[in-house]
Amino acid sequence: MNKQPKDTIHMTHDSVLMTQYPRLICIVGPTASGKTKASLKAAKALNGEIISFDSMQIYKKMSVITQSPTKKEQKNIKHYFIEEIEPEKEYSAAMFRRKAEKCIKNIVKNGKTPILVGGTGLYLKALVNGLFEGPKKNDKLRQTLEKEETEKGPGTLYEKLKKIDQESAKKIHPNDIKRIIRAIEIYELTGKTKTEHEKNTRGINDKYKVIKLGIDLPRNELYERVNKRVDKMLRTGAIKEVKELIKKKLSITAKNALGVKELESYIKGDITKEKAKDMLKQNTRHYAKRQMTWFRADTDIKWFSSAEKLVEWVTEGKK
């Protein structure tokens, strides 16, 4: 499949401004690409309010390492899902989906445009396309399945899954035992296959005109922006922030925020400050690359080569 050329839009500007369905503008892209700036300008132009689908900006006391919108930015445009829960609490795509759907409904009801912005692709997919949460894990069943795989040999459970749910089996690598067991577990516990559940799970894309706009910067420019962002984080209190965070019993989600692991190693004296900074820059660049891999798989996204071009198109139309 050919990648869609940057700045090539297969819809007119009027299709954003005029539609029989409520508009839902989604601005996606990797970290440090300029999404926040673009969302603020788009919200101003379209009388919008901003919903963050960032898995880390939801947390309090992490505004430096997550680079959340500033208090001033939030004051000018109403934001949702920014610094709302304590870092000790877990957060998930399912939780985001449930709350975001209600939030969007209220924004539209008040005559405004929801502007979704973020880099956590799974959260956006869960909201727009739906998400099957599945039953809670059953440790006894999992142990039984693991024992079966051990006793009968590698590939036993994969063959079993192929007979139960051929569609799921096609999407899972034969060696990915964890996902194979989960797919079998869903069938055993519910009587329906994972594929059947997913087909019956709907998102909000049939209720709104969902318009996805993405920022795809040249790699060198993106990496330079990432490096500058890390430098800024360290200048504006990231180390102090992480010192306080590691005193808490962080949730699994919050613990994975970029900056926690790297700066904790420095704080504990395991590495130098320079080494921590280099690690954080490298890990952030790798994360940005993973984000783009995810978003490029979504053929509904209309790509722009800069945040400025995205904003220009939204506010003035493609000329």
C-alpha positions in Angstrom: 0.0 0.0 0.0 1.4 3.4 -1.0 1.8 6.0 1.6 -0.4 9.0 1.1 1.6 12.0 0.0 2.0 14.7 2.6 -0.4 17.6 2.3 -2.6 15.7 -0.1 -6.2 15.8 1.1 -8.9 13.8 -0.4 -11.7 16.0 0.9 -12.4 19.7 0.5 -12.0 22.3 3.3 -15.8 22.7 3.2 -16.3 19.1 4.2 -14.7 20.0 7.6 -16.9 23.0 8.1 -20.2 21.7 6.6 -21.5 18.3 7.5 -24.9 16.8 8.5 -23.1 15.0 11.4 -21.4 16.6 14.3 -17.7 17.3 13.5 -15.0 15.5 15.4 -11.5 16.7 14.6 -8.6 14.5 15.6 -5.0 15.8 15.5 -2.4 13.0 15.6 1.3 12.7 15.4 4.5 11.8 17.3 5.7 13.5 20.4 7.2 17.0 19.9 5.6 17.4 16.4 3.6 20.4 17.4 0.2 18.9 18.1 -0.6 21.1 21.1 0.0 24.3 19.2 -2.0 23.1 16.2 -4.9 22.0 18.5 -5.1 25.4 20.2 -5.3 27.2 16.9 -7.8 24.7 15.4 -10.0 25.0 18.6 -9.9 28.8 18.3 -10.9 28.7 14.6 -13.6 26.1 15.0 -15.1 27.2 18.3 -13.7 24.0 19.9 -12.8 22.4 23.1 -9.8 20.1 23.4 -9.8 16.4 24.5 -6.4 14.9 25.1 -5.9 11.2 24.2 -2.4 11.1 25.8 -2.0 8.2 28.2 0.4 10.2 30.4 -0.9 13.8 30.4 -4.0 12.5 32.4 -1.7 12.3 35.5 -1.2 15.0 38.1 2.3 16.0 39.3 3.8 14.9 35.9 3.3 18.1 33.8 7.1 18.6 33.2 8.0 15.2 31.9 4.7 14.8 30.0 4.9 18.4 28.6 1.2 19.0 29.3 -0.5 22.1 28.0 0.3 25.0 30.3 -2.2 26.5 32.7 -2.4 29.6 30.5 -3.2 27.4 27.4 -5.9 25.6 29.3 -7.4 28.8 30.6 -7.8 30.2 27.0 -9.3 26.9 25.6 -11.1 24.4 27.8 -9.2 21.1 28.0 -10.3 17.6 29.2 -8.2 14.7 30.5 -5.2 16.8 31.5 -3.8 16.3 35.0 -7.0 14.7 36.3 -5.9 11.6 38.3 -3.2 10.7 40.8 -0.1 8.9 39.4 -0.8 5.9 41.8 -4.0 5.1 39.8 -4.1 3.0 36.7 -5.5 4.4 33.4 -6.5 2.5 30.3 -7.9 2.8 26.8 -11.2 1.4 28.1 -11.5 4.0 30.8 -10.6 6.8 28.4 -13.2 5.6 25.9 -16.1 5.6 28.4 -15.4 9.1 29.7 -14.4 10.6 26.4 -17.7 9.5 24.7 -19.7 11.4 27.4 -17.4 14.4 27.2 -17.8 14.6 23.4 -21.6 14.4 23.6 -21.6 17.3 26.1 -19.3 19.5 24.0 -21.5 18.9 20.9 -24.6 19.6 22.9 -23.1 23.0 23.9 -22.6 23.9 20.2 -18.9 23.5 20.2 -16.5 21.3 18.2 -14.5 18.5 19.9 -10.8 18.6 19.0 -9.1 15.4 20.0 -5.3 15.7 20.2 -2.7 13.2 21.3 -0.2 10.5 20.5 -1.6 7.4 22.1 -3.0 5.7 19.1 -4.7 2.9 21.0 -6.9 5.4 22.9 -8.1 7.0 19.7 -8.8 3.7 18.0 -10.7 2.5 21.1 -12.9 5.6 21.0 -13.5 5.8 17.2 -13.6 2.2 16.2 -14.5 0.5 19.4 -12.7 -1.7 21.9 -13.5 -5.1 23.2 -12.5 -5.2 26.9 -12.9 -8.9 27.4 -13.4 -10.9 30.6 -11.0 -10.8 33.5 -8.1 -13.2 33.3 -8.6 -16.7 34.8 -5.3 -17.8 36.3 -6.4 -21.4 36.7 -7.4 -21.7 33.0 -4.2 -20.0 31.9 -2.1 -22.5 33.9 -4.0 -25.4 32.4 -3.4 -24.0 28.9 0.3 -23.4 29.6 0.6 -27.0 30.9 -1.1 -28.3 27.7 1.4 -26.4 25.5 4.4 -27.8 27.6 3.2 -31.4 27.6 2.0 -31.6 24.0 4.7 -29.5 22.5 5.1 -26.0 20.9 2.3 -25.0 18.5 -0.4 -27.1 20.3 -2.3 -24.0 21.5 -1.9 -22.2 18.2 -3.5 -25.1 16.3 -6.3 -25.2 18.9 -6.9 -21.5 18.3 -7.0 -22.0 14.6 -9.9 -24.4 15.1 -11.7 -22.0 17.5 -11.1 -18.6 15.9 -9.3 -18.7 12.6 -9.5 -14.9 12.1 -7.7 -14.2 15.4 -5.1 -16.9 14.6 -4.2 -15.1 11.4 -3.4 -11.9 13.3 -1.3 -13.6 16.0 2.2 -15.0 15.5 2.4 -18.7 16.3 5.1 -18.0 18.9 3.1 -15.3 20.7 1.9 -17.6 23.4 0.5 -14.9 25.6 -1.9 -13.6 23.0 -2.8 -17.1 21.9 -3.8 -18.0 25.5 -5.8 -14.8 25.8 -7.8 -15.5 22.6 -8.6 -19.1 23.8 -9.4 -17.8 27.3 -12.0 -15.4 25.9 -13.7 -18.2 24.0 -13.7 -20.5 27.0 -15.0 -17.9 29.4 -17.7 -16.3 27.2 -18.6 -18.9 24.6 -17.8 -16.5 21.8 -14.6 -16.0 19.9 -12.5 -12.8 20.2 -13.4 -12.1 16.5 -17.2 -12.3 17.3 -16.8 -9.9 20.2 -14.8 -7.4 18.2 -17.4 -7.4 15.4 -20.1 -6.5 17.9 -18.1 -3.7 19.5 -18.8 -0.3 18.0 -17.0 3.0 18.4 -18.4 6.5 17.7 -17.5 6.7 14.0 -21.1 6.2 13.0 -22.3 9.1 15.2 -19.8 11.8 14.1 -18.0 13.1 11.1 -14.5 11.9 12.3 -11.7 13.8 10.5 -8.2 12.7 11.3 -5.4 15.1 10.5 -1.7 14.1 11.1 1.6 15.9 11.4 4.5 14.0 9.8 7.7 16.0 10.1 11.0 15.2 8.3 12.8 12.8 10.6 15.8 15.1 11.2 13.5 17.9 12.2 11.5 15.7 14.5 14.5 14.3 16.3 15.9 17.8 16.7 12.7 18.9 18.3 12.7 15.9 20.6 16.3 16.7 21.7 15.3 20.3 22.4 12.2 19.2 24.3 14.3 17.0 26.6 16.7 19.9 27.2 13.8 22.1 28.2 12.4 19.5 30.5 15.6 19.3 32.4 15.8 23.1 32.6 12.3 23.4 34.0 12.3 20.9 36.8 12.0 17.4 35.4 14.5 16.0 38.0 12.7 17.6 40.9 9.4 16.3 39.6 10.7 12.7 39.2 12.3 12.8 42.7 8.8 13.4 44.1 7.2 10.8 41.8 9.5 7.9 42.8 8.5 8.4 46.4 5.0 7.2 45.4 3.8 3.8 44.5 3.3 4.6 40.9 0.8 2.7 38.8 2.1 0.5 36.0 0.9 3.1 33.4 2.5 6.1 35.1 5.7 4.3 35.8 6.2 3.9 32.0 6.1 7.7 31.4 9.2 8.8 29.5 11.6 10.4 32.0 10.7 8.4 35.1 13.1 5.4 34.5 15.9 7.5 33.0 15.9 10.2 35.7 15.4 7.8 38.5 18.7 6.1 37.5 20.4 9.4 37.8 18.8 10.3 41.1 19.9 7.0 42.6 23.4 7.6 41.4 23.5 4.7 38.9 24.3 7.0 35.9 25.5 10.5 35.3 23.1 13.3 34.5 24.5 13.5 30.9 23.9 9.8 30.4 20.4 10.1 31.7 19.7 13.0 29.3 21.1 11.0 26.4 19.0 7.9 27.3 15.9 10.1 27.6 16.5 11.6 24.2 17.1 8.2 22.6 14.1 6.6 24.2 11.9 9.5 23.2 13.1 9.3 19.6 12.3 5.5 19.6 8.9 6.2 21.0 8.2 8.8 18.3 9.1 6.2 15.7 6.7 3.7 17.2 4.0 6.3 17.3 4.4 7.0 13.6 4.4 3.2 12.8 1.0 3.0 14.5 -0.5 6.1 12.8 0.7 5.3 9.3 -1.3 2.1 9.5 -4.4 4.2 9.7 -5.4 5.1 6.1 -8.0 7.6 7.3 -5.4 10.0 8.5 -4.7 13.0 6.2 -1.1 14.0 6.5 0.6 17.4 6.6 4.3 18.1 6.6 4.1 20.6 9.5 1.7 21.8 12.2 1.5 25.1 10.5 0.2 23.6 7.2 -2.4 21.6 9.2 -3.6 24.7 10.9 -3.7 26.6 7.7 -5.8 24.0 6.0 -8.2 23.8 8.9 -8.6 27.5 9.3 -8.4 28.8 5.7 -8.8 25.8 3.4 -6.4 24.2 1.0 -5.3 26.7 -1.6 
